[in-house]
Amino acid sequence: MNIVNRLRFVADAYADTPAVVTVEEEVTYGDLYDRVDRYAAALGDLGIGVDDRFALLMGNSTRMLSLILAGWQVGATAAPVNVRLGDDTIEFLVDDAEAGTVVVDESRGDLQSVARGIDGVDALTSGPDGDVESHLPESADPGVTPRLDDELALLLHTAGTTGRPKWVKHTNHTLSGSVGVAVGRKIGPEDRNLHYFPFYHSGGIDMTLSRLSCGGTVVVGSGWDPGEALELVERESVMGMDLVPQMGYEFVHHDDVDEYDLSSLEYIFVGADTVSEELAAEFRDLGAQPVQAYGLTETMAVIAITEFGDADAPLDSTGKVIGDLADAKIVDPDSGAELPVGEIGEIMLTGDKLTPGYHNRPEREAEVFEEGWIHTEDLGMFDDEGYLHITGRLDNMLIVGGENVYPTDVEETLKQHPAVSQAVVVSIPDERKSEVPVANVVLEDGEELSEEELKEWFIETDAAFKHPRHVRFVEQLPTTPIGKIDRVSITEAVESEVGSGVGE
């Protein structure tokens, strides 16, 4: 079934309820799908229909969401692109998606120039005076093109941190899994959720569809701004926020946080990394339960999550796998044998939200898919209560003098020091130990700490073989466009600075 049919069943029941709120406007379910009908007619007038692919170079907005939904309604495939990528990468992604059309935000002249330079692609603008909008009728029939569950609806690209980005295929069936996320989180039509995840990211799509599939309200930010987030929580009586840890830290530590009424907050969902004890306590001080999750672009974001109201969930876990949607197992990375509870290995996933594969990447598919399961290349374990714990990446695991060292373990120990606010651990080669940990540390305001003091404290607190051989004290940690800690940039800085004598 076309995913839009599923969503419209809900919209018909909640026609007068706010569906989407931005800084600029509030749109009810009825008005949203009136817009979708009009945009669907415009896309048809522009020659975009069944099995066509169109790329989008736009920031979060109701227009962008309407275009994605309209594309699905006419049976086309949307391929949103990260607008912060370099020109060459954008051109590569549009070409690799085999998109016949690229829709660019009218306000982004720089991106329009990029789009117009791509051979064989029609470049259209979208905005108040956009090319697409010039084809909008006053009204349109709500006709939805029939689609099968396994037919393509969406292409989402990976970050490309280990090579050129890849397009991940999602179908009407995998998109429908966002309904299960709503069930797993026990959210319903009363939910008012704020997120800043872009629509070119699986989190942005998943968090939005999980609300639109249950009659809730999604408050969408266009670009992370903790001050704006505080205003939106108060103005819109936001019940929950979807963030990454860095965003959460900036939110609770904003200079004006005490000036706002945040009493409506009931939960703060954290993705991309686990939340520290300190940050969790600060969330609770606001009256919000920390909720954690795990997922991939390949699983249409969330497949494991802390259940709302589960106060006993360990903070170093990502909750439990949503059993109606997915299954997970831990395997030995070398032998492939399934490992028992408590043992660390590679996480493998399967289920309704799992992508059918990569677009134009058969070699990569052969590497990571095995009998309906995907090798995530993430390391983790299950505890006795069934909570999933992420311990690192296969390619991030350090082998220090023959001992396996997981960066997340070292980071958690470092963050126990009262002077340490944030810590990220990467590695550098070492002649004797093969490789050694390097800690990148942000201190609490007003605190002082030397490298030697921190090393000595670590050795007294945890296993000596894990201790960081070098410590970089920095004012802040770099982040990616969606707010995740940018380990690639940190590693590059470490390789440069340690070679220049840092820590010696």
N, C-alpha and C positions, 0 to 999 in steps of 0.2 A: 504494500500500500504506500502511496505517496505520503511522505512525512507531513506534508501540509494538511492533508485530510485529518490526520490524528490531532494536529494542533487546532484545527478549526472546530472540531467537536468541543474542545474546551472553550474556545473563543465564543461560541454560540451561547454557552452557559454563563459566561462572565462578560457579556458585551459592554456593560457600563463600568466595569472595573478597570482601574489603571493597569495597563500591561507593561509599558515602558516609560521610564522617566529619565530625562537628561537634564543638564543644567538649563537648557533652553526651553524644554517643553514636557508636557505630560500627555500621553496618548493612551486612550482606552483600547480594550481588545477590539471593540467594534470599529473604531477609527483605524487601528493598525491594519486590520485585514481589508478595510476599504482601500487603504493606500496600497496594500499588496496587490489587490485586484487591478488597480490603475497601473502600477508598475509592471505587472504581468502583461497587461495590454500593450504598454509601451515597448517592452522587450520583444513581444511578438511583432509589433510594427517595425522594429529595427532588425528583424530577421533572426532573432534568438529564440530557439525552440528546443524540441526534444533532442536530447543527446548532444546539444551544442555546449561548448565550454566558454565561459567568460571570466576573465580575471578582474579583480577589484583592487585599486590602489586608493584606499580611503581610510580615514580615521573613524573610530566608533561614532555612530549617529543612528537615529531612527531611519534615515535614508539608506544607509548601508545595510541595516537589518532588513528593511523592506525589499531592497534589491536581492538579497540572498534568498529570502522567502519567496519572492516573485519568481526567481530563477527556478527554484524547486517546483513551484506551482505550474510552470510551463514545461517541466521535464528536463530542464537544462542543469548543468553542473557549474557551481560557483567555485572559483579558485582565488580566495583572498590572499594578498601578498603583503608581507611586512614592509611598510612604507619607510622604515628606517634603514633598510638595506642599501648597499651601494648600487649605483646604476647598472653595473655589469651583472650583478646577481639578480636584480629585478628583471632585466632583459632575459637572462638565462631561465628564470622561473616561468615567465610568461610563455616563452618559446617551448620550454619543456612540458608545460601543461597542455600544449597544443590548443591554446585558446584562440578563437577567431576574433574576439573582441576584448578590449580592456577598458573598464570604466574607471575614470580618474576623478577625484574630488576637484570641483571647479576652482577651489581656492589654492590648489597646489600647481602653480605654473611649472615648477621644476619637474614634477612627476609627469605633467602633460608632455613636456619635451622628451622625456625618456620614452613614454608610451608611443609617441608619434615616430620615434626612431626605430621601432621594432618592425622588421619586415613582415608583411603578410597579416598584420593585425589592424583592425579598425579601432582607433582611439576615440572614445566618447567621454564627455564631461558629465558630471552630475552635481547639481546645486540649484539654487533658485533660478538661474538662467542657463541651466545645463542642457546639453544635447538630449539626454534621456528625458528630462522634464518637458522638453518641447513636444514630446510625443505622448504626454499624459492626457488621457481623456478626462472629461468631467466626472464620469462614473464608468464602471465596467462590471460585467457579469463575473461572479465568483466561480468560474469554471476551473477545476483542478485536473490536470492531465493525469490519467491513470499511470501508475508506475508499480513495478514489482519490488518486493523487499530488497532483492539483491542487485537492483540497478543503481548505478552511480549517481550521487547527488552532490558530493562535496569533495574537493581536494584541499588538504591542509599540508603545508610544507614543514619539514623538520627544521631545527635551528641551524644545521650544517656546521656544528662545532668540530666535527671530525672529517670534514670534506664538504663538497657541494651539497646544498640542501636537497632533500628528496620529497616528492609529492606522495602523501599517504592517501589512499582511497577510502572514502566513507560512503556507505549506501543508505537508502531509506531505513534499512533494518538497523544498522549500527547507530544512526542518529536517534532512532526510537528508544535506544537504551537510556537516553537522558531522563525518560520517564521513571526508570528504575532508580536513578540517582535521587529523584524527589522522594520516592518511597523509602529508600535507604536512609535518607536524612530526616525522615518524618516531617517534611515540609508540605504545606498546603496552600490554599488560596489566601490565607491571612499573611503569608510570608512576604516581606518587603526586603529585598536583598540588594546591596550595593556591591558592584565589582568594577574593576578597572582593567580586566583582562581584554586585550584587543580581539576583534572578531577574526583576525587571521590566526588566532591561537585556539587550540582545542578547548582550553579552559573558558575562553570567552563564549564560544558556541555552546559548550556543555552547560555552563552556569545559566546562560540565557534560556536555552530550551528546557532546562529542568524546571524553571519557573513558568514559562509559557505553557508547559504541559500539565500544570496543576492549577492554573488560575491565579498564580502569585504575581507579584509586581517586581520587575527587575529595574533597578536604578543603575544606569550605565554611565561610567565616567569616560572621558575622552583621552585623558592622559593623567598619570598619577600625580596628585597634588594633595598632600595630607591636610592642608588648610581647607581646600574645597571639600574633601571627604568629611571633615568635621561639620561643615555647613550642611552638606547633604544629609548626614545622619540626623541632625536636629530638624531640618526643614521637612524631610520626608518620613520621619519616624521610622527609620531603618531598623529592622529587626536583626539583620545579619550582614556581615561583610565577608567578601572573599578576597584574600590577600596572600602575598608571600611574606616570609618573616621580616624581610627588610622593610616592607611597607608597614607592617604592624608596628615595628619599632619606631618608625618615623611618625606614625599616627599617635601612639600613646605618649611620645616624647615631644610632641609639638608644643611650642611655647604657649599657645592659647587653648590647650586641651581643656583646662578647667573652666573656660568661659562658655562652653557649650553644654546643652542638655543632651546627654547621651543615654538617658534612662531607657530608651526604647530598645537598645542593643541587648540581644539575648545570646548571640553566638558570634564568634569570629573564626571563619574557616581559613585554614592555612594550608597552602599547597606548596610544592617544589622542595620543601625541606621541613624538618620537624621544628617545633617551637621549643625554645629554652624554658627552663623552670621560671626564670625571672620574667620573661615576656608573658608566659602563661599567667603568672600571678598578677601582672599588670592588666591583662585582659579581664581577669576575674574581678579586679578592683573596679572595673567599669560595669560589672554585672553581666559579663559575657563569657560563655563557656568556650574554651579553645576546642576547635574541631579540626582534625587533621585528615588528610587524604593522600592517595597515591594513584597515579595513572600516567599514561603516555599519550602522545599524539596518536599512536597506533591503536589505542583503546578508547579513542574519543574522550580523553581525559579520565575522569574518576571511575575507578573500579573497586577501591577500598576506601573506607571512611569511618571516622568516629561517629557513632550513632548519637543523635541529639539527645541529651539527658544522661549519657553514659559518663558519669563523673569519675568512674574508676579506670577509664582508659589510660594506659601509661603514656606519658608525654613523648617518650622516644619511639612511639609506634605511630602508624598511619591508620589506625583503626582496624576494622575487619573487612575482609572481602565481601562485597555485596553478592550474596549467594545466588540470587535469582538472575544475576547478570553475568557473573564471571566465576572462574575458578583459578586457583594459583597453586603452584607447588615449588619447592626448593630442591634444586638438583646440584650434584657435584659438577663443577664446571669442566672437569677433565673427563670423567666417566659417563656423565649424564644420569647417574643413579639418583633416585629420589632420596632426600635426606630426612632424618627424623626431626621432630620438634626440638628447637634449641640449637640446631647446627646451622652455621652460615653457609650459604651457597648461592647459586644464581637463581633469580626469580623467573619462573616461566608462567605465562598467562594464556588463558583461552576464554571464550564466552561470546555473548551476543554483541558486545561493543567492539570486538576485535576486528580490525581492518581486514579485508580480503587480500590486501597486499599493497605493493608500491607501484606507482605509475612509471612505466618504462625502466624498471630496475629488477629484472629477473634474477640477476646474479645476487643481489642483496636479499631478495626473497628466499633464494636457496640457502643463504647463510643463516637466516634468523628464524624461518618458519620450519616447524617439525610436527607433522601429523596433527595439524590444527592448533598447535601451541606456538607462541612466539618466545624466543630467547630475548629477554629484556636487556641483558648485560648489566643489570642491577644486582647487587648483592644484598641479601637479607635473610631473615629467619622468621619462623612462627614461634610464639611463646606458648605456654601451656593453656592459656585462655583463648588462643586463636587469633591474637593480635599480630599484625604484620609489622615487622621492624626492618627498616631500610638501613643498611650499614655502609653502603658505598657503591662504587662502580667497579666492574671488573678491570677496566683500564685505569682506575684511580687507586686500586689497592697497591700498597707499598710492600715490597719484600725487603725488610731491613735485617741484614745479616742472617737471612734464612727464615725470619719470623714474618708472618702476615700482619700488617698493620693497616687498620682501616681509618682513613682520615676523620670520619664522623666520630669514632671513638675518642681520638685525640682531641677533637674540637669540643666534645662534651666535657671532657676532663678540664680543659683550659677554661671553659666558661664557668666552672665551679669556683674559680679564684675570684674573690670579692672585688678585685680591681679590674677584672676583664669584662667588657661589655659584649664584644663579638670576637669570634675567632674562625679563621679558615685555614686549613692545612693543605699544602701541596708538597710535592717532592722535588728533590734535585738529585742527580747522580752522585755516587760516592765511591771512591776507589776501594775502600775496605768493606763497606756495608752494602754495596750495590746501589742503594738509594737511601735517603734519609728524609725525615719530615722537616718542613719549614712552616713555622706558625706565622700567620699574618693577623695581628691583634689590634683591636680598637679598645682603648681603655675607657672606663667610666669617667665622666666629667670630674676633673679635679684630682684624679688618682695619678700616682707616679709608681713606676715599676721598672726595674732593669731587666735586661735579658737574662742575666745570670740568676737573679732572684726567681724569675718565672721558671727557668729550667730546674733549679734546685727544688722548688715547690712541687713541680710536676713529678720528679723522680720520687719524692716522698709520698706522693698521692697515688700514683699509678705505676704500671710496669716500666722499668727504666728503659727497656729497648724501644718503647714507643715515644720517648720524650723528643721534642723538637730540638734538632741540632742548631737551628738558627731561628731567631725571632725578629720579625719586622713589625715595628709599631707604626701604625698608620692612623690618620684622622678619620678616614672612612673607607669602606670597601666598595669597589666598583660593582655595578649591577648591569644586567642585560635590559633590553627595552621593556620586559614584563616584570622587572624588579627582582629577578633571581640573581644571586651572587655570581659574578662573572669570573669563574675559575680560570678561564683561558687568559684573560687579561692579568690576573694575579700571577699565574704561572710565568707569563712573559716578563712581568716586573721582577719576580724572584730570580729568574734565570739571569737577568741583566744585573740586578743589584748584588746578589750573592757573589757573582763573579767579580764584582768590584770591591768585595771585602766586607759586605754586611755580615755581622755576627762574628767577625774574626777579631 
